[in-house]
Amino acid sequence: MVTPHTLPDTIVRFPVAGLSLAVQTRHPAGAPTLLFAHGFGQTRGAWTGAAQALAAAGCRCVTFDLRGHGESDRLADGGYHMDQFSDDMVRLALALAQPQPPILVGASMGGLLGMVVAGEVRPQPFRALVLVDITPRWETAGVERILAFMQAHPDGFADYAEAAEQIAAYLPQRRERKSEEQLRPLLREGDDGRLRWHWDPALLAGLVHESERYQPRLQAAAACIDVPVLLLSGARSDVVSRATVDEFLNLVPQARHVELADATHMVAGDANDAFTHEVIRFVQNPEGMPAAGRRDAAVQPQ
């Protein structure tokens, strides 16, 4: 069977329960492995800048499209639920487990899946966790803002320029608009010639709209996490707050929290240099980082 560690620096199809995931690996096997899980409505491309920087720093960086996203397969019946995604993550983590388990870097939905896996699955499939602007309980208003944007264009866009304009309005903190080249992996052209998001619309009907009912399970899973954890949050995020972070730190006393001053919920995209700097520090010595619920401001890279 083809596994991500057999074909470094390329893209492979990784089989999971009748589907296949698009998986990209940077840097040769043998280096410390980071498995990146993107947020809802994103693709592995959300990690490109971070993965390139961390690969240059000596890490093996594995990014993938969650099922129903990007180049990964969609479910024919549209019946998505959390356990499917977490099972995919476990299978991929086990394939990357030599010479040691990977460190999971999960943003938003990817971080929630990482919490479930790290808290519920034994033996532990991860060596450590980096959670990016996500906690087991989140601020409803921030999530509703995200979902409103995702549902705002059911008929798609006439061209890439229109899509870029709408994304720029949604992300005013970004200085540059996305180019057509950057947008191509995010949009698909339909039979009517219009461009629509790369993700399966059926994801909204089930998994996302029922997400709040998962919060008790997520909190219970977080309390069982027994590996080092770094929580990176955006100071301008409307998805996590001081209250949800404090609650998380009480559940996971070994966790360390770093807040990135210039970031919103889109941490890696808003402050990639500061983000990768903190991840590198953690990867170099996850067990030795100050813990016990410590909260720090980010140290800006020189």
Secondary structure per residue as TSV (DSSP state, phi and psi in degrees):
chain	resnum	aa	ss	phi	psi
A	1	M	-	360.0	138.0
A	2	V	-	-74.0	128.1
A	3	T	-	-124.4	157.6
A	4	P	G	-57.8	-30.3
A	5	H	G	-81.5	-6.2
A	6	T	G	-87.4	-18.4
A	7	L	S	-130.9	78.2
A	8	P	T	-68.1	155.6
A	9	D	T	58.7	38.9
A	10	T	S	-153.6	-178.3
A	11	I	E	-114.2	132.4
A	12	V	E	-127.5	164.4
A	13	R	E	-98.7	120.9
A	14	F	E	-107.4	119.8
A	15	P	E	-76.4	134.5
A	16	V	E	-144.5	113.3
A	17	A	T	46.0	52.6
A	18	G	T	84.6	-6.7
A	19	L	E	-116.4	179.7
A	20	S	E	-138.5	145.9
A	21	L	E	-107.8	144.7
A	22	A	E	-83.5	119.7
A	23	V	E	-125.4	131.8
A	24	Q	E	-121.0	132.9
A	25	T	E	-118.6	135.1
A	26	R	E	-121.7	131.0
A	27	H	S	88.3	145.3
A	28	P	-	-68.4	158.3
A	29	A	T	-60.7	152.5
A	30	G	T	106.6	-25.4
A	31	A	S	-79.5	159.7
A	32	P	-	-55.8	132.3
A	33	T	E	-99.3	131.1
A	34	L	E	-112.7	124.7
A	35	L	E	-104.4	116.9
A	36	F	E	-98.2	128.4
A	37	A	E	-119.0	119.8
A	38	H	-	-81.1	173.0
A	39	G	-	-85.0	171.3
A	40	F	T	-60.8	134.3
A	41	G	T	81.0	3.8
A	42	Q	-	-106.3	-176.5
A	43	T	-	-133.7	178.6
A	44	R	G	-60.0	-20.9
A	45	G	G	-62.8	-20.4
A	46	A	G	-62.9	-20.4
A	47	W	G	-100.0	3.5
A	48	T	H	-54.8	-51.5
A	49	G	H	-62.1	-45.1
A	50	A	H	-66.3	-43.1
A	51	A	H	-65.1	-39.2
A	52	Q	H	-64.2	-43.5
A	53	A	H	-67.1	-41.0
A	54	L	H	-73.8	-32.0
A	55	A	H	-65.4	-40.3
A	56	A	H	-64.2	-25.7
A	57	A	T	-85.1	0.0
A	58	G	T	107.7	12.6
A	59	C	-	-100.2	149.9
A	60	R	E	-89.5	115.7
A	61	C	E	-108.4	120.4
A	62	V	E	-116.2	117.0
A	63	T	E	-114.0	152.0
A	64	F	E	-151.9	157.3
A	65	D	-	-90.1	124.9
A	66	L	-	-59.1	153.3
A	67	R	T	-54.3	141.7
A	68	G	T	81.6	1.0
A	69	H	S	-125.4	149.7
A	70	G	T	52.8	-128.0
A	71	E	T	-93.0	-0.1
A	72	S	S	-77.2	158.6
A	73	D	-	-68.9	155.9
A	74	R	-	-104.4	156.2
A	75	L	-	-78.1	133.2
A	76	A	T	-63.6	-35.3
A	77	D	T	-94.5	-3.3
A	78	G	-	69.3	13.3
A	79	G	-	-88.9	69.9
A	80	Y	-	-81.9	141.3
A	81	H	-	-149.9	165.0
A	82	M	H	-58.4	-40.4
A	83	D	H	-62.9	-30.4
A	84	Q	H	-62.6	-46.1
A	85	F	H	-67.5	-41.5
A	86	S	H	-68.2	-36.5
A	87	D	H	-63.2	-41.1
A	88	D	H	-58.2	-43.8
A	89	M	H	-64.6	-40.9
A	90	V	H	-63.0	-46.0
A	91	R	H	-59.2	-43.0
A	92	L	H	-68.4	-42.1
A	93	A	H	-61.3	-40.8
A	94	L	H	-65.9	-34.7
A	95	A	H	-68.5	-19.8
A	96	L	T	-105.1	11.4
A	97	A	-	-78.7	-2.7
A	98	Q	S	-109.0	135.9
A	99	P	S	-81.3	-8.9
A	100	Q	S	-150.9	159.4
A	101	P	-	-59.6	152.9
A	102	P	-	-75.4	162.9
A	103	I	E	-93.6	126.7
A	104	L	E	-87.2	127.2
A	105	V	E	-112.5	107.3
A	106	G	E	-124.4	128.5
A	107	A	E	-105.3	132.7
A	108	S	T	52.5	-118.1
A	109	M	H	-56.7	-39.3
A	110	G	H	-62.2	-34.9
A	111	G	H	-71.0	-38.3
A	112	L	H	-62.0	-43.0
A	113	L	H	-62.6	-39.5
A	114	G	H	-62.0	-39.3
A	115	M	H	-62.0	-45.1
A	116	V	H	-60.7	-47.7
A	117	V	H	-64.3	-47.6
A	118	A	H	-66.0	-30.6
A	119	G	H	-87.1	-26.3
A	120	E	H	-109.2	-24.5
A	121	V	-	-97.0	131.1
A	122	R	S	-135.3	138.8
A	123	P	S	-65.0	154.6
A	124	Q	-	-61.2	122.4
A	125	P	-	-83.1	-8.7
A	126	F	-	-120.2	148.1
A	127	R	S	-83.5	-28.3
A	128	A	E	-167.2	169.3
A	129	L	E	-128.1	138.8
A	130	V	E	-116.9	113.2
A	131	L	E	-102.8	128.3
A	132	V	E	-110.5	103.9
A	133	D	S	51.7	50.5
A	134	I	-	-151.5	141.7
A	135	T	-	-135.4	162.1
A	136	P	S	-58.4	-31.3
A	137	R	S	-115.8	136.4
A	138	W	-	-126.5	170.7
A	139	E	-	-83.4	117.8
A	140	T	H	-59.4	-39.0
A	141	A	H	-61.1	-39.4
A	142	G	H	-66.1	-42.4
A	143	V	H	-66.7	-39.2
A	144	E	H	-63.8	-35.1
A	145	R	H	-62.7	-43.0
A	146	I	H	-63.4	-47.1
A	147	L	H	-65.5	-34.0
A	148	A	H	-62.1	-40.9
A	149	F	H	-66.1	-42.2
A	150	M	H	-66.9	-27.5
A	151	Q	T	-96.1	-0.3
A	152	A	S	-76.1	-16.3
A	153	H	-	-131.4	61.6
A	154	P	T	-62.1	-25.3
A	155	D	T	-92.4	5.0
A	156	G	-	77.4	-158.6
A	157	F	B	-126.6	149.0
A	158	A	S	-70.1	-34.5
A	159	D	S	-158.8	177.6
A	160	Y	H	-67.3	-31.0
A	161	A	H	-63.7	-41.7
A	162	E	H	-65.1	-41.6
A	163	A	H	-62.9	-43.1
A	164	A	H	-62.2	-37.8
A	165	E	H	-64.5	-43.4
A	166	Q	H	-68.6	-38.6
A	167	I	H	-66.1	-39.8
A	168	A	H	-63.3	-37.3
A	169	A	H	-68.3	-33.6
A	170	Y	H	-76.4	-31.5
A	171	L	-	-119.1	67.8
A	172	P	T	-65.3	-17.2
A	173	Q	T	-73.8	-15.8
A	174	R	-	-81.9	134.0
A	175	R	S	-78.5	-33.1
A	176	E	S	-112.8	141.8
A	177	R	-	-77.7	151.8
A	178	K	-	-70.6	139.4
A	179	S	-	-83.9	168.4
A	180	E	H	-59.8	-38.9
A	181	E	H	-61.2	-41.0
A	182	Q	H	-70.6	-29.6
A	183	L	H	-83.1	-23.5
A	184	R	G	-54.6	-42.5
A	185	P	G	-70.1	-15.1
A	186	L	G	-94.2	-10.9
A	187	L	E	-131.5	150.1
A	188	R	E	-123.4	141.1
A	189	E	E	-88.1	125.3
A	190	G	-	-85.1	175.6
A	191	D	T	-61.5	-23.1
A	192	D	T	-87.9	3.6
A	193	G	S	85.1	-5.0
A	194	R	-	-88.1	153.7
A	195	L	E	-97.4	129.2
A	196	R	E	-126.6	159.8
A	197	W	E	-58.0	152.7
A	198	H	S	-70.5	-16.8
A	199	W	S	-90.9	155.0
A	200	D	-	-71.5	122.3
A	201	P	T	-58.0	-23.8
A	202	A	H	-63.9	-19.2
A	203	L	H	-61.6	-34.2
A	204	L	I	-69.7	-34.6
A	205	A	I	-67.8	-34.8
A	206	G	I	-113.1	-75.0
A	207	L	I	-54.9	-49.6
A	208	V	I	-75.2	-46.3
A	209	H	T	-67.4	-18.4
A	210	E	T	-102.7	11.1
A	211	S	G	-61.9	-36.2
A	212	E	G	-65.5	-23.9
A	213	R	G	-71.2	-13.6
A	214	Y	G	-83.2	-10.0
A	215	Q	H	-58.6	-43.2
A	216	P	H	-59.8	-39.9
A	217	R	H	-64.6	-40.6
A	218	L	H	-65.1	-40.6
A	219	Q	H	-65.9	-41.0
A	220	A	H	-65.1	-40.0
A	221	A	H	-65.5	-42.9
A	222	A	H	-58.7	-39.0
A	223	A	H	-66.5	-16.8
A	224	C	T	-101.2	1.8
A	225	I	-	-68.3	127.8
A	226	D	-	-121.6	23.6
A	227	V	S	-121.2	164.6
A	228	P	-	-59.9	144.1
A	229	V	E	-135.4	134.6
A	230	L	E	-117.3	122.7
A	231	L	E	-103.8	117.2
A	232	L	E	-107.6	121.6
A	233	S	E	-125.0	159.8
A	234	G	E	-94.1	131.3
A	235	A	T	-62.3	-23.3
A	236	R	T	-103.4	14.0
A	237	S	-	-70.0	144.1
A	238	D	S	-110.5	11.7
A	239	V	S	-100.5	-40.0
A	240	V	S	-111.6	158.5
A	241	S	-	-141.1	173.9
A	242	R	H	-56.9	-39.0
A	243	A	H	-66.6	-44.7
A	244	T	H	-71.6	-32.7
A	245	V	H	-66.4	-46.2
A	246	D	H	-60.4	-40.8
A	247	E	H	-61.2	-42.5
A	248	F	H	-64.1	-43.6
A	249	L	H	-64.2	-29.8
A	250	N	H	-71.2	-34.8
A	251	L	H	-73.7	-33.7
A	252	V	-	-124.4	80.7
A	253	P	T	-64.8	-20.4
A	254	Q	T	-82.9	-3.4
A	255	A	E	-75.1	149.3
A	256	R	E	-116.1	139.4
A	257	H	E	-116.0	129.7
A	258	V	E	-125.2	127.7
A	259	E	E	-102.5	129.1
A	260	L	E	-97.4	117.0
A	261	A	T	-61.0	-36.1
A	262	D	T	-97.7	10.9
A	263	A	-	-107.4	147.6
A	264	T	-	-96.7	-153.8
A	265	H	S	-62.5	-26.8
A	266	M	-	-87.1	66.9
A	267	V	H	-60.6	-54.5
A	268	A	H	-62.9	-35.7
A	269	G	H	-75.2	-32.5
A	270	D	H	-80.7	-36.1
A	271	A	S	-141.1	62.1
A	272	N	H	-63.2	-39.9
A	273	D	H	-64.2	-47.0
A	274	A	H	-65.7	-37.9
A	275	F	H	-61.4	-52.2
A	276	T	H	-65.8	-34.0
A	277	H	H	-58.9	-46.2
A	278	E	H	-68.7	-37.5
A	279	V	H	-66.1	-42.0
A	280	I	H	-60.7	-44.6
A	281	R	H	-57.9	-41.4
A	282	F	H	-70.7	-44.0
A	283	V	H	-62.5	-37.0
A	284	Q	H	-64.6	-29.0
A	285	N	-	-158.9	67.4
A	286	P	G	-62.9	-36.2
A	287	E	G	-73.9	-22.1
A	288	G	G	-97.9	0.0
A	289	M	S	-71.9	145.9
A	290	P	-	-56.5	137.5
A	291	A	-	-128.6	-133.9
A	292	A	T	52.9	43.9
A	293	G	T	71.0	26.5
A	294	R	E	-69.1	138.6
A	295	R	E	-117.1	126.6
A	296	D	E	-130.7	153.5
A	297	A	E	-82.8	152.1
A	298	A	-	-66.7	144.7
A	299	V	-	-93.5	116.5
A	300	Q	-	-70.0	134.5
A	301	P	-	-65.4	147.4
A	302	Q	-	-85.1	360.0
